[in-house]
Amino acid sequence: MSLILANQRCVNKLSLNGEALAFAISYRSNKGGKMSVKHALRRGLELGKSVFQLGVFKPAARVAAKFRGERLRVSRPTRTVQPQSFLPGRYRFFRLSLSGLAAQLQRGGFRRVINGGSPRNRAFFLAFGVGLGLIEKDLEEDRTSAALKKKVQSALKPFSSGYSLDDYVIGKQIGKGCNAAVYEAAAPFAPPVESKRSSLVEVNQTEAQDERKKTEPLQFNDTCRFPLAMKMIWNMGPSSSSDAILQSMSMELVPSCPEALKENQPALDGHFGLVPKRLNIHPNVIRVHRAFTAEVPLLPGAQEEYPDVLPPRLNPLGLGRNRTLFLVMKNYPCTLRQYLEKCVPSRTHGSLMLLQLLEAVDHLCRQEIAHRDLKSDNVLLEFDHMGCPRLVVADFGCCLAEDSGLKLRFSSSWVNRGGNSCLMAPEVATAVPGPGVLIDYSKADAWAVGALAYELCGLQNPFYGSKGLESRNYREKQLPALPDSASDAFRLVRPSARVAANILHISLWGRRVLDERKLRTLMAWLQCQSAVVLLKAHGPQGRSVEAELQRSFLANIDLQELRSAVGFLTYEPDLWDSLLQP
Ligand SMILES: Nc1ncnc2c1ncn2[C@@H]1O[C@H](COP(=O)(O)OP(=O)(O)OP(=O)(O)O)[C@@H](O)[C@H]1O
């Protein structure tokens, strides 16, 4: 299998086999990424000739061999390094690293382009998709190997339950909102070990910290002992029946996985039409792993912190119902708000965080779901192995997930417009109820992300506080200036989440596309990005926030949308229009 990696700016066209490309990329990353692409590719070609000089090329050879899961055989007398099994199965590493993306590209980008793209789009993705498809076929054996399947099944077996409170050990309270309390939890078969260790973990985030706050180390909740979070929603409704609870709180189930509810749950087998729209999995959207109803227990802090919502069984003056809904999710170390209280993200981290929010919103839009309550309390945060924040959008209690799409019939003032009035998009905030009035939520979440961008730059959100702007009547010129350090793309969130996300992707990783403004450059950049992402996928870097974002971008490519993004960045949409016409 060979891959044509065309880097128009540096080298005109280099035909590389997988082996050479693997070496080129690993060699370059070994040099701290400082070497030019052209130089690295040339080296890759040389290295692909099968003999590796011990001195200069050893690090590259070692990295590439490590990727392949092979050991290096070093032959001292001739000072050559040769990976074992170099000839048979020589492309094994390369094939393996392609698998995830190939499937993703075929399922995502390829499908979308086939449906709506121009013939030129189609040709490009057809070639790319078919290439990857061949590899994919080859990989079938690897992926469905019986041994691996068995291992995964046995690891999941103990947690095939989890549909009652008795299936969990519940720890301390980790959060509270207007509608729920959230507790740390663990499965009893993995009992949390009592440790003398502090329940806080320190995050190595020197890059992210603002000068003002550098003296304090960044500390967040340690989630190792209790890897799960259990949200107990307060039931103030008219009934304690499971059906009524599931019906009134059904929006909380939108981000749930298919196994979250017990199969024989009577209210959710389709007869009553209570199953809400379910979101597909996405790295920047919370996943609810279990959801069940149970009697409200007396959990730590309940009598002091939320006595009024307890049932009379637990507090004679309480107004809550006896049963309620519980959701089980991953436990995250902190919310975006807690993180921003402790530090101001660097320009890079800020851009990556904004990009993740936009990717999450774009994912929701594609499935015709609007969150309607985006704020920093509803964004949870963890860190990848390099200390980069990974964000997930949580709390879908106010979302709009109707079969009729993102337009809500606003016939009377009793219709709920959504949760967060401060960050309500102008078109939602100014809507006046009446016959035939529809509120369009397709860009509402993207607007809220635009307001959150101020917080990501370390500024106060201009729509908060007694002197804050009101979304219903503010003017663009009233918005405070963003700091000079903010990426240009921060200023352009209004178009749509997808276009704004593309703008950020290009300004982070594809600046050269803007310099040359040729379709060929754009294509070459996409191919280059694909190759780099494929190669990264196998190592630890593959799990970084950056790699996840790049994968997601490539899997969702639509040249028309990409064109809009480039148009925004160059302020010459017409130029790109003409270039990209079939
Ligand atoms: N999976 C989780 N991991 C860690 N903390 C969480 C998790 N889910 C929620 N929390 C914490 O609990 C708090 C309240 O959760 P959530 O926002 O879901 O409750 P709510 O009552 O629906 O909120 P709202 O007031 O916005 O309606 C969050 O702000 C956060 O601090």
The ligand as an SDF file (V2000), in Angstrom:
LIG
                    3D

 31 33  0  0  0  0  0  0  0  0999 V2000
  -20.3990   13.8730   35.9610 N   0  0  0  0  0  0  0  0  0  0  0  0
  -20.0620   14.7880   36.8730 C   0  0  0  0  0  0  0  0  0  0  0  0
  -18.8290   14.7640   37.4240 N   0  0  0  0  0  0  0  0  0  0  0  0
  -18.4740   15.6760   38.3640 C   0  0  0  0  0  0  0  0  0  0  0  0
  -19.2740   16.6670   38.7950 N   0  0  0  0  0  0  0  0  0  0  0  0
  -20.5210   16.7500   38.2850 C   0  0  0  0  0  0  0  0  0  0  0  0
  -20.9770   15.8130   37.3000 C   0  0  0  0  0  0  0  0  0  0  0  0
  -22.2370   16.1480   36.9650 N   0  0  0  0  0  0  0  0  0  0  0  0
  -22.5530   17.2290   37.7010 C   0  0  0  0  0  0  0  0  0  0  0  0
  -21.5300   17.5890   38.5010 N   0  0  0  0  0  0  0  0  0  0  0  0
  -21.4950   18.7130   39.4440 C   0  0  0  0  0  0  0  0  0  0  0  0
  -22.8110   18.8990   39.9710 O   0  0  0  0  0  0  0  0  0  0  0  0
  -23.2650   20.2210   39.6560 C   0  0  0  0  0  0  0  0  0  0  0  0
  -24.7540   20.1810   39.4150 C   0  0  0  0  0  0  0  0  0  0  0  0
  -25.0350   19.3020   38.3520 O   0  0  0  0  0  0  0  0  0  0  0  0
  -26.1130   19.6830   37.2410 P   0  0  0  0  0  0  0  0  0  0  0  0
  -25.6950   20.9460   36.5840 O   0  0  0  0  0  0  0  0  0  0  0  0
  -26.2920   18.4980   36.3610 O   0  0  0  0  0  0  0  0  0  0  0  0
  -27.3750   19.9090   38.1740 O   0  0  0  0  0  0  0  0  0  0  0  0
  -28.7050   20.7280   37.8420 P   0  0  0  0  0  0  0  0  0  0  0  0
  -29.4560   20.8570   39.1160 O   0  0  0  0  0  0  0  0  0  0  0  0
  -29.3900   20.0830   36.6960 O   0  0  0  0  0  0  0  0  0  0  0  0
  -28.0820   22.1190   37.4230 O   0  0  0  0  0  0  0  0  0  0  0  0
  -28.8740   23.4460   36.9590 P   0  0  0  0  0  0  0  0  0  0  0  0
  -28.9170   24.3250   38.1750 O   0  0  0  0  0  0  0  0  0  0  0  0
  -27.9980   23.9900   35.8740 O   0  0  0  0  0  0  0  0  0  0  0  0
  -30.2230   23.0090   36.4870 O   0  0  0  0  0  0  0  0  0  0  0  0
  -22.4460   20.6420   38.4620 C   0  0  0  0  0  0  0  0  0  0  0  0
  -22.3390   22.0490   38.3490 O   0  0  0  0  0  0  0  0  0  0  0  0
  -21.1140   20.0210   38.7770 C   0  0  0  0  0  0  0  0  0  0  0  0
  -20.4200   20.8070   39.7330 O   0  0  0  0  0  0  0  0  0  0  0  0
  1  2  1  0
  2  3  1  0
  2  7  2  0
  3  4  2  0
  4  5  1  0
  5  6  2  0
  6  7  1  0
  6 10  1  0
  7  8  1  0
  8  9  2  0
  9 10  1  0
 10 11  1  0
 11 12  1  0
 11 30  1  0
 12 13  1  0
 13 14  1  0
 13 28  1  0
 14 15  1  0
 15 16  1  0
 16 17  2  0
 16 18  1  0
 16 19  1  0
 19 20  1  0
 20 21  2  0
 20 22  1  0
 20 23  1  0
 23 24  1  0
 24 25  2  0
 24 26  1  0
 24 27  1  0
 28 29  1  0
 28 30  1  0
 30 31  1  0
M  END
$$$$
